[in-house]
Amino acid sequence: MPFPVTRMRRLRASEPLRRLVRETRLAPEQMILPLFVCPDEGVRKEISSMPGQAQMSIDLLVKECLEIRALGLGGIILFGIPASKDEMASGGYDDNGIVQQALRALKREVPGLVLITDVCNCEYTSHGHCGKIVDGDVANDPTLEWLAKSALSHAKAGADIVAPSDMMDGRVAAIRSKLDQSGFERIPILSYAAKFASCFYGPFREAAESTPQFGDRRSYQMDPPNAREAMREMELDLEEGADMLMVKPAMPYLDLLAKARERFDVPLAAYQVSGEFSMIMAAARNGWIDQERAMMESLIAIRRAGADFVLTYFAKEAARLL
């Protein structure tokens, strides 16, 4: 019925009423916190472009994860900062690498916390690219073996989920095959299925010390204008054995998140990346926006678009508010 019989404002009149009819909800268990682990002890190296975020040594990482578990977050995703790098990304698949050491410590000291590992090479290569360089570009097929070895090494060390983020063709199939052949068929793969060559990764490159030493990553990460291609990437990853899919970044690609939600019935994640986080923090520190409201509104928008869970640097702060 038209106005005045229908008055949409009736159910907006108070916070209890708004809460009662709220369509999209956010909970701590729907958020994953990215963390950066580095060598040595007692190290907390602040990331200048990401206020409140830091590289942490394993002893401090354990303390951080005890707090994360107490907050009820869905888990963490680990990125490793090795003591040294080489052209073969050997630190990524070294069974005594920094992520592998961290996984063993967390399994021992913080049981029950879901541990996801980023499976990529850019943090471990001396050139900062995500694979083996041949004739000035990343060679796809030789890189697959590095990724599969890294995923297996993470699984052996205690990873609950492995998450390949490299965007090599065929990486999910290579990882699934290696895990299954090695007795880790129960380890799920969360694929960075639609990962775009985005400017919003800028602060992360400081955090992970992974800036490419030449060129860029546009020959393997997705071209931002392409939506149909993103759906095809997701379909292929599911065919290869992915259990969950991710869209990265989140906010500039909410349309693709919504398309993926309509099309696929698997768990769907979105990564609210470093640039999204840092923009909100910078604007808030300048008094231009309300930090808490911007944080919660952005997270709700990602959930409303269709994400089952969100990788976000705001996870701890949002969980405290919730």
N, C-alpha and C positions, 0 to 999 in steps of 0.2 A: 504494500500500500504506500502511496506517496505521502510526503509531508502534509499535514502535521501528525498523521497517525504513526508513520515511521520516523523515528528520531534516533539516528545512529549514535548520538552523543550519550544516550542513556547508560550505555555500558562502558563509558570512559570516565564516569563521574568521580571515581575514587580509585586509589591504588588497589584496594582489595577486589573491586569489581574488574579492574583491568587485569589483575593477576588471574582471576577466575576464568576469564575468556581468552587468555593469551594463547595464540596458536603455535608459536615457536618458543621453545625453552632451551636454556643453556645450563649445563651441569658440569661440575668439575671433571667427572669421568669422561666427558666428551672432548677434553683438551689434552694435547701432548706437548710437553715442553722440550724444545731443542736445547742441547747442552754441548759444550765444547771441552774436551778433556785433553790435558797436556802433560808432559813428563815432570818429574821431580816431586817434591813434597812441599806443602804449605804455600802453593802458588795460587794466587788469584789475580789474574791480569785483566783489568777492566778494558772493555771494548769501547773506544772513545765515541764511535758513531752509533752505539746502541746502549744508551744509558741504562745502568742496572744489570747489564749482561757482562759475562766474563769468561775467559778461559780458566779452567780449574784443574789442579792436579787431582789425582785419584782420591787422596785422603779427604780433600774438601768436597769433591764430587759425591762421595759417600754421605757426608753430612747433609749436603744439599738434597740428596735423594731421600733421605730419611724424612725431611720436611715435606718433600713432594708426596711421598706415600701418605703422610699424615693428613695432607690436604685433600686426599682422595682423587688426585689427577689420574687420567687414563694411562699415563706412562710417560716415558721420555724417548727422545731419539738422539743418539750419540753421534757426534762428529769428532774425529781424531786430529790432533795436531802433533805430528811425529817429531822426534828430536832431529831427524835429518830426512832429506828427500833425495830421490834419484829419478832417472829417466824411465825406470821400470815400475814405479809405484810400489816397490817391494814392501814398504811399511804397511800397506793396506792389507796384504794377505800373509804377513808374518804372524805366526801363531803367538808370538810374544810382543806383538805390536801394541800401541797405546790403547786402542779400543778393546782389544782382546784382554789386556790386563784389567782394564776398567770393568769389563763385563764379569770377569771372574770375581772381582772384589764386590761388585754390586749384588751378584747372585748370593754371595756369602753373607754380606752385611745387611742387605735390604731385600729380603725375600718377599715375593708377592708383587713387586713392582714390574710392570710390563716394560721390557727393554727392547727398543727398536734400534737398528743400526742403519745408518746411511751407507749404502754400498756404492762407492764411487772412487775415482782415482785422483781427482784434482787436488785434494789435500796432501797427497803423497808424491806427486810428480814434481820434479825440479822446474818444469816448464809451466805448471799450473793448468794444463789441459787434462781432459777426462779419460785419456787413453794413450796408446802407443803412437808416437809420431812417425809417420812415413811420408817422405817427400813433402814435408811442411804441413801436413794435415793429420787429423786423428784417423788411424786405420781401424775400421769397425771390427772386423773379425778377429784379429789378434788380441784386441782389447777384451773380448768376451771371456777369454780364459782367465785374465786377471780378475774380472768381476766375479766369475764363478768361484775362483779360489778364495776371494775375500769373503763372499757370502758363506762358504763352507767353514772358513776359519772363525767367522763370527758365531755361527751356529754351534760349533764345537766349544766355544768359550762361554756360551750361555745366552745368546740372543734369542728372544722370543719371536721376533719378526725381523726379516731383512727387507730393506727398502732400496732398490736400485734407482739411482737418480741421474745416471750418465747420459741417457737417451741414445744409446747404441741400439741399432736394429738387432733383434734376436736375443737381447740380454736376458729377458725373463725365461725363455726356453733354456738357455745355457745354464742359468742358475738353478732352475727347477730340476734339470737333468742331473747336475752335480750334487745337489742336496739329496735327491731321491736315491741315486746310486750309492751314496755314502751313509744311508740309514737315517737321514733327516727329512723324510717325506712329510713329517708332521709340522715342519716349520713353514708358516705362511709367508707369502711374498706380497708386500705392499708396494706396488709399482708407481713411481713418479711417471704416470702414463702420458700426461699432457703437461710437459714442462717447457715453458716458453723462454726464448732468449730475451730476458727482461732486464731493463735498467734497474728494477727494484731489488736486485740482488747486491747492489753496491756495498752496503755495510757488512753483509755476510763475508765478502772477500777479505775484509780486515779481520773478521772474527775467525775465519778458517785459514787465513794466510794462503789463499788460493787464487790470487789474481793471475790470469794468463800472462806469460812473459812475452808473448807475441800473438797477434791476431785476436780473434774472439771465438765465441762458441756457437756462432750462428749456423755453422755447417752441420751441427748435430742437435742443438736445442731448437724448439719449434719457432716458426715465424709467427709473430703476434696476430696478423690478420686472419689466420686460418682456423676456422671453426670445424669445418667438415673433416679436415685432416686430423684434428684432435680426436674426433669420434672414432676415426679409423685407427689411430694409435691405441685407443682404449680397447677396441675390439680385438686388435692383434695381440695385445698383452694378455687379455683374458683367454684367447685361444692358446697362448703359449704357457698358461698356467698361473697367471696372477690371481691372487685371492681377493685383493683389494686394489682400488684405483685412487690416484691422487691427481688433483689439478693444482698447478703451481705457476705463478702466484695466485692468490685468492681473489682479492677485491677487484682487480682489473678484468677478471675472467669469470665473474659470477654468472654471466650468460651461459658459459660453457659448463659450469657446475650444474646449472639448472637443466641443461640439455642432457648431461650425463645422468642426472637423477631420473629423468623420464625414461631414459633408454636402457640403463643397466640396473640389475637387481642385486649387485654386490655392494659390500660396504664401500663408502665413498668418503675420501678425505680431501681437505684443502689446506694448503700451507700459506698462512699469513706471514709473508716473508719479511726479511730484515728491513727492507725499504718501507714497507707498510707500517711496521712498528716504529721505525725511526721518524717518519713523517708525523705521526701522531704525537710522539714524545717531543719533537722539536716544536711543533705548533703549541702544544700544551705549555711547554716551558717559556714560550713567548707570550703566554696569556691569551692566545688567539682562540683556543677551544678548551672545553672541559675534558681533562684527560680520562677520567673514569667513564663519563658518558660516551666519549668517542670510542674508547676501548670496547665497552659493552655493546654499543650500537654496531660496530664493525663485526664483532663476533656473532651477534644475532643475525646480521645480514648474511654471513657465510653459512650459518646453519639454515636460515630460511631458504637460501638458494638450493639446499639439498645435501650439504655435507653432514655425514654421520658423526665425524669428529674433525677437529681443527688442530693443526700444528701451529702453535703460537707462542711468542716470547712473552705474551701477557698472561700465560696460564696461571701462574701462582697468584698474581694480583687479582685476576678475575675470580679465581676459586675462593679467595678470602672474602670478596664481596658477596659471592653467592652463599 
